[in-house]
Amino acid sequence: MDARLQQYDDKMRKAYEYLESDYGTIRAGRANPHVLDKIRVNYYGTPTPIQQVGNVTVPEARIIQISPWERNMLKEIEKAIQTSDLGINPSNDGSVIRLVFPELTEERRKDLVKEVKKKAEEGKVAVRNIRRDGNDSLKKLAKTEISEDEIKQLEDSLQKLTDKYIKDIDALMEVKSKEIMTV
């Protein structure tokens, strides 16, 4: 790959990876510890990820269990989960917190698939914006440094790169949608 296109490849890869991590936080029937990734606990005045104040495990398919390293963190973890947009009430037995994920209804599954498609579209827009920026900077180069033929080749390469990431985003969206719709 041309060194002049490397930065755009990196940016497109980051957009794809962001989407991938964002999909990890969408719950799909099974308990996935990544749904807790965005939740922060007040740890002595500092917002801290749950994974850094306790052990997060999945003992059963639809249960996440959080064992805090300090007993006094139980209330803080419980409060953080209740104020989040997770939509699950934690149960606290005095030593661990359990999150029991109910089966998703058909309607909720369809809503989640819509959300997945919307996020995929946002990812594609980000990739296309990166392509546009790349084409703009190539046009500026045309005025000074390189020939029209080279510009055309670089634009074609940038378009192929864009097509590859759009295809990857579509594939990722299909996998996540299928995962959500599987009962």
Accessible surface in RSA format (square Angstrom, percent):
REM  Atomic radii and reference values for relative SASA: ProtOr
REM  Chains: A
REM  Algorithm: Lee & Richards
REM  Probe-radius: 1.40
REM  Slices: 20
REM RES _ NUM      All-atoms   Total-Side   Main-Chain    Non-polar    All polar
REM                ABS   REL    ABS   REL    ABS   REL    ABS   REL    ABS   REL
RES MET A   1   136.84  70.9  47.13  31.2  89.71 213.6  63.91  54.3  72.92  96.6
RES ASP A   2    49.74  34.8  31.99  31.8  17.75  42.0  21.48  50.5  28.26  28.2
RES ALA A   3    90.38  83.1  67.85 104.7  22.52  51.2  72.54 102.2  17.83  47.2
RES ARG A   4    84.42  35.4  75.72  38.6   8.70  20.7  47.54  65.0  36.88  22.4
RES LEU A   5     2.57   1.4   2.57   1.8   0.00   0.0   2.57   1.8   0.00   0.0
RES GLN A   6    73.16  40.9  73.16  53.5   0.00   0.0  37.62  80.1  35.54  27.0
RES GLN A   7    90.74  50.7  85.79  62.7   4.94  11.8  29.93  63.7  60.81  46.1
RES TYR A   8    12.49   5.8  12.49   7.1   0.00   0.0   4.04   3.0   8.45  10.4
RES ASP A   9    15.26  10.7  15.26  15.2   0.00   0.0   0.00   0.0  15.26  15.2
RES ASP A  10    43.77  30.7  43.77  43.6   0.00   0.0  11.15  26.2  32.63  32.5
RES LYS A  11    96.78  47.2  92.85  57.0   3.93   9.4  57.88  52.1  38.90  41.4
RES MET A  12     0.00   0.0   0.00   0.0   0.00   0.0   0.00   0.0   0.00   0.0
RES ARG A  13    91.50  38.4  91.50  46.6   0.00   0.0  31.36  42.9  60.14  36.4
RES LYS A  14   135.95  66.3 131.45  80.7   4.51  10.7  85.72  77.2  50.23  53.5
RES ALA A  15    18.35  16.9   6.86  10.6  11.49  26.1  15.64  22.0   2.71   7.2
RES TYR A  16    45.39  21.2  45.39  25.8   0.00   0.0  22.95  17.2  22.44  27.7
RES GLU A  17    84.98  48.8  80.69  61.0   4.28  10.2  30.11  58.2  54.86  44.8
RES TYR A  18   149.32  69.7 143.60  81.7   5.72  14.9 111.80  84.0  37.52  46.3
RES LEU A  19     5.89   3.3   5.86   4.2   0.03   0.1   5.89   4.1   0.00   0.0
RES GLU A  20    80.53  46.2  74.39  56.3   6.13  14.6  22.83  44.2  57.69  47.1
RES SER A  21    71.67  60.6  55.95  74.7  15.72  36.2  52.83 112.5  18.84  26.4
RES ASP A  22    12.31   8.6   9.57   9.5   2.74   6.5   3.00   7.1   9.31   9.3
RES TYR A  23     6.18   2.9   6.18   3.5   0.00   0.0   6.18   4.6   0.00   0.0
RES GLY A  24    19.45  24.0   0.00   N/A  19.45  24.0  18.99  52.1   0.47   1.0
RES THR A  25    29.26  20.8  15.34  15.5  13.92  33.2  10.03  13.5  19.23  29.1
RES ILE A  26    10.11   5.8   5.59   4.2   4.52  10.9   9.60   6.9   0.51   1.4
RES ARG A  27    35.44  14.9  31.64  16.1   3.80   9.0   7.85  10.7  27.59  16.7
RES ALA A  28     5.63   5.2   0.53   0.8   5.10  11.6   0.57   0.8   5.06  13.4
RES GLY A  29    10.52  13.0   0.00   N/A  10.52  13.0   9.33  25.6   1.19   2.7
RES ARG A  30   131.68  55.3 130.04  66.3   1.64   3.9  58.07  79.4  73.61  44.6
RES ALA A  31    11.16  10.3   0.00   0.0  11.16  25.4   0.00   0.0  11.16  29.6
RES ASN A  32    37.15  25.6  35.71  34.5   1.43   3.5  13.96  33.6  23.19  22.4
RES PRO A  33    46.23  33.7  46.13  42.0   0.11   0.4  46.23  38.2   0.00   0.0
RES HIS A  34    98.43  53.8  98.28  68.3   0.15   0.4  63.11  65.0  35.32  41.1
RES VAL A  35     8.09   5.3   0.29   0.3   7.81  18.8   0.29   0.2   7.81  21.2
RES LEU A  36     0.00   0.0   0.00   0.0   0.00   0.0   0.00   0.0   0.00   0.0
RES ASP A  37    52.39  36.7  43.52  43.3   8.88  21.0  20.79  48.9  31.61  31.5
RES LYS A  38   130.91  63.9 108.07  66.3  22.84  54.4  86.11  77.5  44.80  47.7
RES ILE A  39    13.92   7.9   9.88   7.4   4.04   9.7  13.92  10.0   0.00   0.0
RES ARG A  40   117.56  49.4  98.79  50.4  18.77  44.7  30.94  42.3  86.62  52.5
RES VAL A  41     0.30   0.2   0.00   0.0   0.30   0.7   0.30   0.3   0.00   0.0
RES ASN A  42    76.87  53.0  67.68  65.4   9.19  22.1  22.23  53.5  54.63  52.8
RES TYR A  43    69.82  32.6  68.54  39.0   1.27   3.3  42.74  32.1  27.08  33.4
RES TYR A  44   149.95  70.0 110.49  62.9  39.46 102.7 108.29  81.4  41.66  51.4
RES GLY A  45    64.65  79.7   0.00   N/A  64.65  79.7  31.93  87.6  32.72  73.3
RES THR A  46    78.91  56.1  77.85  78.9   1.06   2.5  50.27  67.5  28.64  43.3
RES PRO A  47    97.89  71.3  81.43  74.2  16.46  59.8  82.72  68.3  15.17  94.3
RES THR A  48    14.62  10.4  13.93  14.1   0.68   1.6  11.83  15.9   2.78   4.2
RES PRO A  49    31.37  22.9  31.37  28.6   0.00   0.0  31.37  25.9   0.00   0.0
RES ILE A  50     0.00   0.0   0.00   0.0   0.00   0.0   0.00   0.0   0.00   0.0
RES GLN A  51    65.53  36.6  53.52  39.1  12.01  28.6  46.61  99.2  18.92  14.4
RES GLN A  52   117.25  65.6  96.17  70.3  21.08  50.2  31.54  67.1  85.70  65.0
RES VAL A  53     4.62   3.0   0.51   0.5   4.11   9.9   3.59   3.1   1.03   2.8
RES GLY A  54     1.96   2.4   0.00   N/A   1.96   2.4   0.00   0.0   1.96   4.4
RES ASN A  55    75.83  52.3  73.64  71.2   2.19   5.3  10.46  25.2  65.37  63.2
RES VAL A  56    27.69  18.2   5.02   4.5  22.67  54.6   5.02   4.4  22.67  61.5
RES THR A  57    56.06  39.9  51.01  51.7   5.05  12.0  52.14  70.0   3.92   5.9
RES VAL A  58    59.28  39.0  30.65  27.8  28.62  69.0  30.99  26.9  28.28  76.7
RES PRO A  59    74.96  54.6  34.68  31.6  40.28 146.4  46.70  38.6  28.26 175.6
RES GLU A  60   110.26  63.3 100.55  76.1   9.71  23.1  39.82  77.0  70.44  57.5
RES ALA A  61    68.92  63.4  50.78  78.4  18.14  41.3  60.55  85.3   8.37  22.2
RES ARG A  62    89.72  37.7  87.95  44.8   1.77   4.2  19.45  26.6  70.28  42.6
RES ILE A  63    28.14  16.0  28.14  21.0   0.00   0.0  28.14  20.3   0.00   0.0
RES ILE A  64     0.00   0.0   0.00   0.0   0.00   0.0   0.00   0.0   0.00   0.0
RES GLN A  65    38.36  21.4  38.36  28.0   0.00   0.0   0.00   0.0  38.36  29.1
RES ILE A  66     0.00   0.0   0.00   0.0   0.00   0.0   0.00   0.0   0.00   0.0
RES SER A  67    33.57  28.4  32.81  43.8   0.76   1.7  22.44  47.8  11.13  15.6
RES PRO A  68    18.58  13.5   0.88   0.8  17.70  64.3   0.88   0.7  17.70 110.0
RES TRP A  69   164.57  66.0 130.85  63.3  33.71  79.2 116.16  61.9  48.40  78.5
RES GLU A  70    56.25  32.3  51.59  39.0   4.66  11.1  33.21  64.2  23.04  18.8
RES ARG A  71   167.30  70.2 150.49  76.7  16.81  40.0  69.53  95.0  97.77  59.3
RES ASN A  72    94.75  65.3  69.26  66.9  25.49  61.4  48.77 117.4  45.98  44.4
RES MET A  73     5.89   3.1   5.89   3.9   0.00   0.0   0.71   0.6   5.19   6.9
RES LEU A  74    11.43   6.4  11.43   8.2   0.00   0.0  11.43   8.0   0.00   0.0
RES LYS A  75   148.09  72.2 144.90  88.9   3.19   7.6 106.56  95.9  41.53  44.2
RES GLU A  76    45.43  26.1  43.93  33.2   1.50   3.6  10.00  19.3  35.43  28.9
RES ILE A  77     0.00   0.0   0.00   0.0   0.00   0.0   0.00   0.0   0.00   0.0
RES GLU A  78    27.46  15.8  27.46  20.8   0.00   0.0   5.29  10.2  22.17  18.1
RES LYS A  79   115.21  56.2 114.06  70.0   1.15   2.7  72.27  65.0  42.94  45.7
RES ALA A  80    12.75  11.7   4.04   6.2   8.71  19.8  10.54  14.8   2.21   5.8
RES ILE A  81     1.45   0.8   0.00   0.0   1.45   3.5   0.00   0.0   1.45   3.9
RES GLN A  82    97.92  54.8  69.12  50.5  28.80  68.6  21.11  44.9  76.81  58.3
RES THR A  83   112.34  79.9  75.63  76.7  36.71  87.5  67.73  91.0  44.61  67.4
RES SER A  84    31.32  26.5   7.38   9.8  23.95  55.2  18.71  39.8  12.61  17.7
RES ASP A  85   150.40 105.3 113.34 112.8  37.06  87.6  51.15 120.4  99.24  99.0
RES LEU A  86    25.85  14.4  12.76   9.1  13.08  32.9  15.56  10.9  10.29  27.7
RES GLY A  87    75.12  92.6   0.00   N/A  75.12  92.6  43.41 119.1  31.71  71.0
RES ILE A  88    14.63   8.3   4.59   3.4  10.03  24.2   9.48   6.8   5.15  14.0
RES ASN A  89   121.63  83.9 100.62  97.2  21.01  50.6  28.17  67.8  93.46  90.3
RES PRO A  90    11.85   8.6   0.00   0.0  11.85  43.1   0.03   0.0  11.82  73.5
RES SER A  91    62.08  52.5  56.42  75.3   5.66  13.0  51.53 109.7  10.56  14.8
RES ASN A  92    46.73  32.2  14.33  13.8  32.40  78.0   8.21  19.8  38.52  37.2
RES ASP A  93    87.10  61.0  49.81  49.6  37.30  88.2  43.25 101.8  43.85  43.7
RES GLY A  94    34.70  42.8   0.00   N/A  34.70  42.8  31.16  85.5   3.54   7.9
RES SER A  95    57.81  48.9  47.15  62.9  10.67  24.6  29.84  63.5  27.97  39.2
RES VAL A  96    18.49  12.2  18.49  16.7   0.00   0.0  18.49  16.1   0.00   0.0
RES ILE A  97     0.00   0.0   0.00   0.0   0.00   0.0   0.00   0.0   0.00   0.0
RES ARG A  98    82.68  34.7  82.00  41.8   0.68   1.6  19.42  26.5  63.26  38.3
RES LEU A  99     0.00   0.0   0.00   0.0   0.00   0.0   0.00   0.0   0.00   0.0
RES VAL A 100    77.59  51.1  69.28  62.7   8.30  20.0  69.28  60.2   8.30  22.5
RES PHE A 101     0.65   0.3   0.65   0.4   0.00   0.0   0.65   0.4   0.00   0.0
RES PRO A 102    71.83  52.4  68.48  62.4   3.35  12.2  71.83  59.3   0.00   0.0
RES GLU A 103    91.45  52.5  76.35  57.8  15.10  35.9  52.09 100.8  39.36  32.1
RES LEU A 104    13.67   7.6   2.46   1.8  11.22  28.2   4.14   2.9   9.54  25.7
RES THR A 105    87.92  62.5  79.46  80.6   8.46  20.2  80.79 108.5   7.13  10.8
RES GLU A 106    91.52  52.5  83.73  63.3   7.79  18.6  48.94  94.7  42.58  34.8
RES GLU A 107   130.95  75.2 125.38  94.9   5.58  13.3  44.69  86.4  86.27  70.4
RES ARG A 108   104.55  43.9 102.99  52.5   1.57   3.7  34.86  47.6  69.70  42.2
RES ARG A 109     3.89   1.6   3.89   2.0   0.00   0.0   0.04   0.1   3.85   2.3
RES LYS A 110   109.89  53.6 107.83  66.2   2.06   4.9  59.35  53.4  50.54  53.8
RES ASP A 111    60.40  42.3  54.93  54.7   5.47  12.9  14.45  34.0  45.96  45.8
RES LEU A 112     6.52   3.6   6.52   4.7   0.00   0.0   6.52   4.6   0.00   0.0
RES VAL A 113    17.12  11.3  17.12  15.5   0.00   0.0  17.12  14.9   0.00   0.0
RES LYS A 114   141.47  69.0 135.30  83.0   6.16  14.7  89.07  80.2  52.40  55.8
RES GLU A 115    66.44  38.1  61.77  46.7   4.66  11.1  26.20  50.7  40.24  32.9
RES VAL A 116     0.00   0.0   0.00   0.0   0.00   0.0   0.00   0.0   0.00   0.0
RES LYS A 117   103.19  50.3  98.97  60.7   4.22  10.1  48.39  43.6  54.80  58.4
RES LYS A 118   135.35  66.0 128.30  78.7   7.05  16.8  86.60  77.9  48.76  51.9
RES LYS A 119    41.35  20.2  39.89  24.5   1.46   3.5   8.42   7.6  32.93  35.1
RES ALA A 120     0.65   0.6   0.65   1.0   0.00   0.0   0.65   0.9   0.00   0.0
RES GLU A 121    81.81  47.0  81.58  61.7   0.23   0.5  45.13  87.3  36.68  29.9
RES GLU A 122    95.15  54.6  86.51  65.5   8.63  20.6  46.36  89.7  48.79  39.8
RES GLY A 123     7.56   9.3   0.00   N/A   7.56   9.3   7.13  19.6   0.44   1.0
RES LYS A 124    28.15  13.7  28.15  17.3   0.00   0.0   0.36   0.3  27.79  29.6
RES VAL A 125    70.58  46.4  70.15  63.5   0.43   1.0  70.58  61.3   0.00   0.0
RES ALA A 126    36.87  33.9  31.78  49.0   5.09  11.6  36.15  50.9   0.73   1.9
RES VAL A 127     0.00   0.0   0.00   0.0   0.00   0.0   0.00   0.0   0.00   0.0
RES ARG A 128    87.28  36.6  85.58  43.6   1.71   4.1  30.49  41.7  56.80  34.4
RES ASN A 129    57.69  39.8  57.35  55.4   0.34   0.8  11.60  27.9  46.09  44.6
RES ILE A 130    21.46  12.2  21.02  15.7   0.44   1.1  21.42  15.4   0.04   0.1
RES ARG A 131    60.03  25.2  60.03  30.6   0.00   0.0   4.15   5.7  55.88  33.9
RES ARG A 132   129.32  54.3 126.57  64.5   2.75   6.5  60.95  83.3  68.36  41.4
RES ASP A 133    67.30  47.1  62.19  61.9   5.11  12.1  19.23  45.3  48.07  47.9
RES GLY A 134     0.00   0.0   0.00   N/A   0.00   0.0   0.00   0.0   0.00   0.0
RES ASN A 135    32.99  22.7  32.99  31.9   0.00   0.0   4.52  10.9  28.46  27.5
RES ASP A 136    65.82  46.1  63.07  62.8   2.74   6.5  18.61  43.8  47.21  47.1
RES SER A 137    39.25  33.2  37.20  49.6   2.05   4.7  33.70  71.8   5.55   7.8
RES LEU A 138     2.49   1.4   2.49   1.8   0.00   0.0   2.49   1.7   0.00   0.0
RES LYS A 139   114.48  55.8 112.32  68.9   2.16   5.1  87.54  78.8  26.94  28.7
RES LYS A 140   141.22  68.9 135.08  82.9   6.14  14.6  85.54  77.0  55.68  59.3
RES LEU A 141    37.75  21.0  37.02  26.5   0.73   1.8  37.69  26.5   0.06   0.2
RES ALA A 142    30.93  28.4  12.18  18.8  18.75  42.6  12.29  17.3  18.64  49.4
RES LYS A 143   173.05  84.4 134.27  82.4  38.78  92.3  93.08  83.8  79.97  85.2
RES THR A 144   110.42  78.5  69.97  70.9  40.45  96.4  72.07  96.8  38.35  58.0
RES GLU A 145   123.74  71.0  88.18  66.7  35.56  84.7  36.19  70.0  87.55  71.5
RES ILE A 146    26.96  15.3  13.50  10.1  13.46  32.4  19.33  13.9   7.63  20.7
RES SER A 147    60.99  51.5  47.14  62.9  13.86  31.9  51.86 110.4   9.14  12.8
RES GLU A 148   129.03  74.1 121.26  91.7   7.78  18.5  62.23 120.4  66.80  54.5
RES ASP A 149   110.17  77.2 107.26 106.8   2.91   6.9  28.06  66.0  82.11  81.9
RES GLU A 150    68.11  39.1  67.52  51.1   0.59   1.4  26.01  50.3  42.10  34.4
RES ILE A 151     9.62   5.5   9.62   7.2   0.00   0.0   9.62   6.9   0.00   0.0
RES LYS A 152   125.45  61.2 125.27  76.9   0.18   0.4  84.17  75.8  41.28  44.0
RES GLN A 153   121.73  68.1 118.40  86.5   3.32   7.9  39.70  84.5  82.02  62.2
RES LEU A 154    10.09   5.6   9.96   7.1   0.14   0.3  10.09   7.1   0.00   0.0
RES GLU A 155    33.37  19.2  29.74  22.5   3.63   8.6  11.52  22.3  21.85  17.8
RES ASP A 156    69.18  48.5  66.92  66.6   2.26   5.3  15.90  37.4  53.28  53.1
RES SER A 157    50.05  42.3  44.06  58.8   5.99  13.8  14.95  31.8  35.10  49.2
RES LEU A 158     0.16   0.1   0.16   0.1   0.00   0.0   0.16   0.1   0.00   0.0
RES GLN A 159    67.10  37.5  66.92  48.9   0.18   0.4  38.55  82.0  28.56  21.7
RES LYS A 160   147.89  72.1 141.62  86.9   6.27  14.9  96.99  87.3  50.90  54.2
RES LEU A 161    16.99   9.5  13.54   9.7   3.45   8.7  16.14  11.3   0.85   2.3
RES THR A 162     1.44   1.0   1.44   1.5   0.00   0.0   1.44   1.9   0.00   0.0
RES ASP A 163    75.21  52.7  69.48  69.2   5.72  13.5  29.63  69.7  45.58  45.5
RES LYS A 164   105.33  51.4  98.08  60.2   7.25  17.3  89.62  80.7  15.71  16.7
RES TYR A 165    10.02   4.7  10.02   5.7   0.00   0.0   4.08   3.1   5.94   7.3
RES ILE A 166    28.02  15.9  28.02  20.9   0.00   0.0  28.02  20.2   0.00   0.0
RES LYS A 167   153.27  74.8 149.01  91.4   4.26  10.2  95.68  86.1  57.59  61.3
RES ASP A 168    45.02  31.5  42.32  42.1   2.70   6.4   7.50  17.6  37.53  37.4
RES ILE A 169     0.00   0.0   0.00   0.0   0.00   0.0   0.00   0.0   0.00   0.0
RES ASP A 170    46.77  32.8  46.77  46.5   0.00   0.0  21.03  49.5  25.74  25.7
RES ALA A 171    56.09  51.6  47.94  74.0   8.15  18.5  55.31  77.9   0.77   2.1
RES LEU A 172    28.55  15.9  24.66  17.6   3.89   9.8  27.57  19.4   0.98   2.6
RES MET A 173    24.24  12.6  24.24  16.0   0.00   0.0  19.52  16.6   4.71   6.2
RES GLU A 174    98.00  56.3  97.20  73.5   0.80   1.9  40.54  78.4  57.46  46.9
RES VAL A 175    98.57  64.9  94.32  85.4   4.25  10.2  97.15  84.4   1.42   3.9
RES LYS A 176    14.36   7.0  14.06   8.6   0.30   0.7   8.68   7.8   5.68   6.1
RES SER A 177    12.96  10.9  12.68  16.9   0.28   0.7  12.96  27.6   0.00   0.0
RES LYS A 178   148.95  72.7 142.02  87.1   6.93  16.5  90.55  81.5  58.40  62.2
RES GLU A 179    51.06  29.3  43.25  32.7   7.81  18.6  17.51  33.9  33.55  27.4
RES ILE A 180     0.00   0.0   0.00   0.0   0.00   0.0   0.00   0.0   0.00   0.0
RES MET A 181    69.75  36.1  56.53  37.4  13.23  31.5  56.25  47.8  13.50  17.9
RES THR A 182    82.85  58.9  68.02  69.0  14.83  35.3  61.45  82.5  21.40  32.4
RES VAL A 183   139.34  91.7  85.80  77.7  53.54 129.0 102.86  89.4  36.47  98.9
END  Absolute sums over single chains surface
CHAIN  1 A    10800.9       9203.7       1597.2       5842.4       4958.5
END  Absolute sums over all chains
TOTAL         10800.9       9203.7       1597.2       5842.4       4958.5
